[in-house]
């Protein structure tokens, strides 16, 4: 007996509240994985310059080592993003975490390589491990694509803001952990506990801690991370090359301006990333402790801005408008920062403790504007990328734009360092000037009708 078509049983979709709970659970898992992995990255930050100097080589190698990480991230991010579109988000994230464990472990063994094979081999080991870590760092694009897969378009700004908040938290707690692991009491205690085959130095212990954190993140991903339901890109695209990915993005009217913006903003912001500590030492007379406290302050503000403020504002304003506001705030902060001591002279006298000077208050205010502008811009740009790409090309789009950012972080630091030698204020002002065309690009995006997602 035939059954009327209308009577055929079909599988009922899950209730809306269950789907929302599943999305929130998946979002919490991917954010936790990113945070733990970035925490390991932050652990190594305090020791890296001193580690390079321990091999009695030029400080130039510090900059080159940073550039080697960024250039590999530039090359790997689009590839990992494309593979994640074709093969799945979970396998790419798992593979990158395995690579991170290996990279940080090898990084901690460079001292032993020097004892066995000499300084050249040890420095080569540092570069090899940092390049591998940079390549594996391209998984951020996959994590962003994962969030885009599980989050409705109208809530992506807030969800992607949590990635930025994870960055900020990693840079708050990671360096503190790294400094603790490099301290004399911890090193001495580790030598008493660990077997002789495991080197325990102020450089190896933070590196091994970073490897352990990546291993924890890997285990967490293995147990809890699930592949999201989404469209897969066509298998024929497996022949796509890195160059053709960038050519395709630049030919796409919706993505072109965003790719250029990622690159330019990364070059501009590198002035802060590379030259703020020399600026704080030369102009404010700050040492390591004072600059670390200021960076912690910026990190806390960044966490609040990207984790809370952006999500709230995104409910009222479009991501393009927020991107314009963020870029404008970043431009003003970059232009004002080198002149903070002068600006402090215009503030009223303070009645607080002696260390809370008007010059410091001016720096804190400019720093708050910097954190707000940068956080707003980064999250909004990421959201624009997501809404400008089709559902089956999220990983590819994030990979290309993150790759452009990595290329900017490769080009920017040496250029900004050279400008600082000429005039201490010049890298910050140059960064502000570079952001001006980005504001124009984003203003044009704000006026453009939103692309209908496929």
QUIPE-V286590 format. One record per pair of residues at least 24 apart in sequence whose ideal C-beta (glycine too) atoms are under 7 Angstrom apart, sorted by sequence separation. I is the first residue (numbers start at 1). J is the second residue. If there is no record, write none. Layout:
I/J  I/J
This chain:
181/205  182/206  181/206  103/129  340/366  178/206  181/209  103/132  104/133  337/366  102/132  103/133  336/366  177/209  99/132  100/133  103/136  333/366  337/370  99/135  100/136  333/369  99/136  332/369  333/370  96/136  329/369  330/370  333/373  96/139  329/372  330/373  329/373  330/374  93/139  92/139  326/373  329/376  330/377  93/142  92/142  93/143  326/376  327/377  325/376  326/377  89/142  322/376  323/377  326/380  89/145  89/146  323/380  80/138  84/142  283/341  322/380  323/381  55/114  68/127  72/131  76/135  80/139  279/338  33/93  37/97  81/141  89/149  65/126  69/130  73/134  77/138  80/141  81/142  84/145  319/380  323/384  384/445  61/123  65/127  68/130  72/134  73/135  76/138  80/142  391/453  37/100  68/131  72/135  271/334  387/450  388/451  390/453  391/454  40/104  55/119  69/133  70/134  73/137  77/141  81/145  319/383  320/384  387/451  390/454  65/130  69/134  73/138  310/375  319/384  57/123  68/134  268/334  305/371  310/376  387/453  55/122  297/364  301/368  305/372  55/123  298/367  302/371  306/375  310/379  297/367  301/371  305/375  305/376  294/367  298/371  302/375  306/379  150/228  149/228  149/230  146/228  338/424  339/425  112/199  338/425  111/199  111/201  338/428  337/428  338/429  111/203  111/204  334/428  335/429  108/203  108/204  334/431  335/432  334/432  108/207  107/207  108/208  331/432  334/435  104/207  105/208  331/435  269/374  330/435  331/436  104/210  105/211  104/211  327/435  331/439  34/143  101/211  104/214  327/438  328/439  265/377  327/439  30/143  101/214  100/214  101/215  324/439  327/442  30/146  30/147  97/214  101/218  324/442  262/381  323/442  324/443  27/147  97/217  98/218  261/381  97/218  320/442  324/446  27/150  258/381  26/150  27/151  94/218  97/221  172/296  320/445  321/446  258/384  320/446  23/150  94/221  172/299  258/385  23/151  38/166  42/170  93/221  94/222  171/299  172/300  318/446  34/163  38/167  41/170  42/171  45/174  46/175  45/175  258/388  31/162  35/166  39/170  42/173  43/174  47/178  168/299  27/159  34/166  38/170  42/174  46/178  93/225  41/174  42/175  45/178  46/179  255/388  35/169  39/173  43/177  44/178  168/302  169/303  254/388  255/389  31/166  35/170  39/174  43/178  47/182  90/225  168/303  42/178  46/182  90/227  89/227  164/302  165/303  168/306  88/227  89/228  262/401  266/405  270/409  274/413  165/306  259/400  263/404  267/408  275/416  283/424  164/306  165/307  255/397  259/401  262/404  263/405  266/408  270/412  274/416  275/417  278/420  282/424  258/401  262/405  266/409  270/413  274/417  263/407  264/408  267/411  161/306  162/307  259/404  263/408  267/412  271/416  275/420  279/424  86/232  161/307  262/408  266/412  270/416  85/232  86/233  85/233  54/203  86/235  161/310  161/311  86/237  245/396  249/400  51/203  86/238  158/310  275/427  157/310  158/311  157/311  246/400  47/202  245/400  47/203  158/314  271/427  157/314  271/428  82/240  47/206  233/392  271/430  231/391  232/392  233/393  271/431  230/391  231/392  44/206  157/319  269/431  43/206  44/207  79/242  82/245  268/431  78/242  43/209  44/210  268/434  43/210  75/242  78/245  267/434  268/435  41/210  40/210  43/213  264/434  265/435  40/213  264/437  265/438  39/213  40/214  264/438  36/213  37/214  261/438  36/216  37/217  261/441  36/217  260/441  261/442  33/217  36/220  257/441  33/220  257/444  32/220  33/221  257/445  33/225  29/224  30/225  29/225  254/451  26/226  26/228  164/375  164/378  164/379  161/379  160/379  157/379  160/382  157/380  160/383  157/383  156/383  156/386  153/387  144/382  148/386  149/394  148/394  145/394  145/395  142/395  145/398  141/395  144/398  141/398  141/399  141/402  140/402  138/402  153/453  85/392  85/393  85/394  85/395  84/395  85/396  82/395  81/395  82/396  81/396  81/398  82/399  78/396  81/399  80/399  79/399  78/399  77/399  78/400  77/402  78/403  77/403  74/403  77/406  74/406  73/406  74/407  70/406  74/410  70/409  71/410  70/410  67/410  67/413  66/413  63/413  63/414  63/417
